[in-house]
Amino acid sequence: MLEQSRIHALKDRLPMSFSRAFGFATSVLCKFWLAYFVVGWGVYRSVCGVLARIFSTSAYNVASPLFSASMLAFWLHTFVLVVLTWEFAHQLFEIIVTEPTRINELSVDRNLCLLSGLRHTESPLIQHLAFQELYRVAAFSMEQRVEILTDIDRTSGTMWTQISAECIAVISAATGQLKAQAPAEKPKPVAPIKKGEAVDVRAGGAPMADILQGRKPAVPAPPPAPAPVDLFGVEAQGLEKYVLTTLRDMLVRSPLGQRILRSHRAQSTSVFANFQQQVWAIRSLIRLVECSITEDKYGVVQTDIARVLETLFAYLIELERSAMQSDGSGAYNVQTANRQTVAMVQVVRNALYVFTTSFYEYLEALKLPPQQAKQLQAFANFSA
């Protein structure tokens, strides 16, 4: 449940707004009174002298407003109203437009309140704001972050397990959409692991010590540039090829051709319909894992590290495959890939680099599946 406290925040700022308005109006009035006392009458007489040379004026006595209580009260009242208008406009903009809506921190159980917002699929707005709040807590609120990592007395599981499950669900959903768009591929035979390899399958995982102590894998040679494909074959030459090429270009520029070309981009865009939510989920997840080194008293995060890495690596593989599929070159190319795909690839890679640099001293103690250990090797070598 989200607390819409903006009206209450505006009411709380009313005394401060009145105080600021009265103080500013009093200061301006005092300075104006002093300036008018020093140079006011001289300016008034100079203006009257100039006007008297232009047209005839009547001489009459003008009372001094400096010592008129009613005039000073009128000026003060006017200044206060003007400044209050400015102050209210500023407060309305700051509270309603720019101030983020946060999960109710005054709730009796704020962790459960946050979790209910993450699961609020009936309202995408509430769920979006809940993931924004999770990122704020994971990145900047050490107190509540420690509460999440040490909240283990729940029948439905630890708070870390439930929150991480919601983040992983968002990432896995995007991964599933990318897999559904992938063309069917023939299964490739898996090469058997040789007896002398560093990966220990019998142990149920690959010790990172074996991976890190092994030789740094050779950098594979870049794939050769694909040869240009002649869509019309060698039989089409001269005028025939010119006509076919012109017709092809006309089809590409036509509305039907543009619709066909946009079909794949539209599918990719649907994957990133909740782009910002995915970014918050990835960064919140990896931030909680990073802080678990010093803040996880009960070790609840350590048992889920392999699951988190598996989710991130699976998403990264599908993102790069999607980029290569749209490019058609068989290699990941930043220049030709969809901009949202490129941005998400950088988000996932940065998250994996954050994990690698944070756990670098502890990588040898981790037990990871062989495939994840090999994938993490590139990040450990800073060559991903």
N, C-alpha and C positions, 0 to 999 in steps of 0.2 A: 504494500500500500504506500502510495506516495503522498506526502504532505504538501499541499499547495499553500505555502505560508507567505506568499508575496504580499497579500493585503495586510497581513499581520506585520510583516517587515516594514511596510510603508507607514502603518500606524505607529510603530515603534520609533520611526525616524521623525515624526512630526515635532516633538519637543526640540530635537536638535535643529530642525529646519527653522522653527520660529526663533530659536536662540541665535542662529547664524544670521538670519534676516535682520533681527533687531540690532545685533552687534554691528553688522555691515552698514545699515542705514544710519545708526548713531555716529559711526566713524566718519562716514561721508558727510553727514550734516555738520559735524564739528569742523571738519576741514573746510567745508564750503563757508561756514560762518566766519572762520578766521581769515580766509582769503577775501571774502566780501568786506570784512571790517578793514582790511589793509588797503585794498585797491578798488573796492566796489564803488565808493562815491566818486573817486577820480574817473573811473570808466564811465559812470553815469553822466557826470558833467561833460566829459569829452563828447559823448554821443549826443547830448543835448545841444552842445555848441555846434557840432557839425550839422545837425538837423535845422538849427536856427538860421544857418547860412543858406539853406535850400528853400525853406518856406518859413513863414512867420509862425511863431509859437506863442502860447500864452504862459506867462510866468505864474506858477503856483507852487506851494510848498508840498513836498512829498515826505510823508512820514517814514522814518527809518524802520525797516522790517526786522532789524537785528534784535530789537528788544521787545518785539511783539510776541506774547506767549501763544496767541491763537495761530499766528503765522508759523511759528516754529513747530507747533503741534501738527498743523496741516502738512508741513513738509516732511516731518518724521513719519506720519501716517502714510503718506504717498510713497516715500522711499521703502518703507517696510512692505507694502503691498507689491511694489515692483520687484523687490528682491525675492519675496515669497513665490512669486510667479516663476522666476528663474529657477529657484531652488526646487519647487515641485516638479517642474519639467525635467530637471536633472535627475531627481530621485525616481520619477516614473520610468524614465529611460533606463536608468541603471538597474532597477529592481525587476521590471517586467521584461525588458528586452535583453539585457546582457547578463543578469545574474542567473546561474544555472539552477534548475530544479533538482534538489537533492533528496535522497531517501531520508525519511524522518529519523534523525539521529537521537531524538528524544524518546524513541520507541523503547518499550521494556526489553525487547529482544531485537536489536537492530540487525544482527546477522541474519536472523530468520526473515526479517522485513526485506533485507536486500535479496535474499534467495527467492522470496515470493515474487519480487519484481522481475528477476531473471526468468522465472517460469511463467510469467504473465503473457502467454501467447495470444490471449484474446484481444489484447491492446498492444499493437506494435510500438506505439509511442511510449507506453510505460516500460516495456521491455527495453527499448532503446535507451531511455533515461537510466534504467537500472544498470545496463552495461557501462554507461558513462560514469555512473557513481562507483561501480566496481573498479574501473580503471583509476579513478581519483583515489580511492581507498588504497589500492595496491601500490600506487606510485608515491603517494604523499602522506598517507595517514598510517604511521607506524603503529599507533595504539590499536586501531581497529584491525589492522593487518595481523597483529599478534593474536588478537581475539579470534580471528578466523582460523589461524593455524593451530591454536590451542583449544578450540571448541570441539571436544571429542565426546562429550556425554550426551549423545542424542540417539534415540532408537532408530532413526532413519539413516544413521551413518555420521561420520565426522563432517563438520561444516566444509572443510577443504574438499572432501570427496564430492559433496553435493554441488558446490560452486564450480569445481573443476569439471564436473560432468556436464554442466550447462555450457561452459566455454567450449569443451570438446565437441559437444553436440552441434554447436554453430559451425565449427570448423569442419566437422565430418559431413554436415549437410552440404556445404559448398564443395567438398571433395567428391561426394556422391554425384552432384550435378555435373561436375566436370567429367567424371567417369562415364556418366550416361551419354555425354556428347562424343565420347571417343569412339572411333571406328573399331569394329571387331578385329582383333588380332589373333593370329594363330599362336597357341602356346609354344613357348620355346623350351627345349629340353634343358634341364638343370644339370650343369656339370657336377659330378661328384667331387666332394672335398678330398683333396689329397692328404696322405697320412702326415706329411710334414708341415701342413699349414698351421698358422698361428691361431685360427679360430677353433675353439674347443666346443664342438656341438654337444658332446656327451655331458658336459657340465651344465647344459641348459642355457648357456649364454656365452658371449665372447668377452673375456676379460679385457678391459681397455688397456691393461698393461701390455698384453700381447700385441694389441693393435698399435700402441704408441711406440713400443720398442722395435717394431718391425721396420723394414726399410720404407722410406717414403715412396709411394707409388710414382712411377714415371708419368709425367704429364703426357696424356695422349695427344697425338698429332691432330691438328684441326681437320675436320672432314673436307674433302675437296669440294670446290664450288660446283653446284649442279650445272650441267650443260643446258643451254637454252633449248627448250622443247618447241619444235615446229608443229603447231596444232594441225597443219594441213598436209604434212608429209612432203616428201621430195617430188611427188607427182605434180603438185600445184606450183606452177611457175608463171612468171610474167604477169599478164593481165588477169589471169584466173586467180593468182595468189593475191594480187592487189584488190580485186573485188571481194574476195573472201575476208581479207584483213579489214577492209572498210566496213563490211557488214558486221564483223565481230565487234569493231569499235562502236558502231552505232547501237548494237545490242547492249554493250556495257554501259553506254551513256543513257539508254532508254530507262523509263521508270521500272519496267520489268527487270531489266538487268541490275539496276541499283537495288531493287528489292531482293534479288537473288544474292547479291554481294553482301547485303546487310544482314542476311539470315544468320550467318555464323556470328557476326558481331552482336546481333540481338541475343543469341543464346549465351554468349559470354557476358553480356551486360546483365542478364537475368541472374547469373551466378553472384554478381556483385551488387544486387539490389540492396543488401544490407552491408555494404562495404565497410562503413565506419564501425558497425557493430562487430564485424569480423576482426578489424584492427584492434578494437578494445579487448575483445576476447583473447586474442593472441598475446598482446602485450600484458594484460592482467595475469594471464596464466604463467607466462615466463617470469614476470616480476615476482609473483608469489613463490615460484620455484627458486628463484635467485635468492630471495630473502630467507628462505627456509634454512639456509646454511647456519644462520645465527638465531633465527626466531622460532624455528620449529623444535619445540622442546621434546615432543613425543615421537618425532620421526614419521609423521603421517604422510609427508610429501614424498619421502624417499621411495616408498613402495610404488608410487605412481609415476616416477620419472620416465620409465620405459614407455608407459602408455602415452604420456605427453609427447615424447620425442617421436613415437610412432605416428601420432596424429599429425604433427608438424611436417615430418618427412613425407608422409603420404600426400599431404596437401601441396607441398613444394614440388613433388614429382608430377602431380597432375597439372599444376600451373605451368611448369616448363613444357610439359607435353602439349598442353593447349596452345601455348605460344608457338611451338614448332609446327603444330598442325595448321595454324592459321597462316604461318609463313610459307610452309611447304618446302623449306630448305633442309629439314632434318636436324637443325641446330637451333639453340635458343639465341635469338637476336633481339637485343633491346630496341633497335631502330624500327623494326617492323612489327613487334608484338603490340597487342592492345595495351593502352596506357594503364588501365586498371590492373591488368595482369602483371605488368612490370612493377607497378607500385606494390601489389600484394606479394610478389616474389621478394622484393626488398624487405618488406615487413617480416616475412617468415625467415629470411636469411639473417636479418639483424637479430631476431629473437634467438635463433640457433647460435649465433656468435656470442650473444649475451650469456647464454647457458654455458658455452664452451669456456669463455674467459672467467666466468664466476666459479665453475667447477673444475678448472684446469688442474688444480692441485689434488683433486679428489677423483679424477677420471679413472685412475688405475684401480680404485676400489669399487667402481660401478660394475654391475653385471647386466649387460645388455644383450639382446638377441644379435646373432652374427651380422644380419643385414644392417641393423641400426649402428652397430659398432663400426662397420666399414663406411657407412655414410657420415658418421661423426668424425671419421679420420680426416676427411677433407677440411672440416671446420677446425679441427685441432691443428692442422698444418696451415691454416689461414689461406687455403687455396680454393675454397668453394666459390 
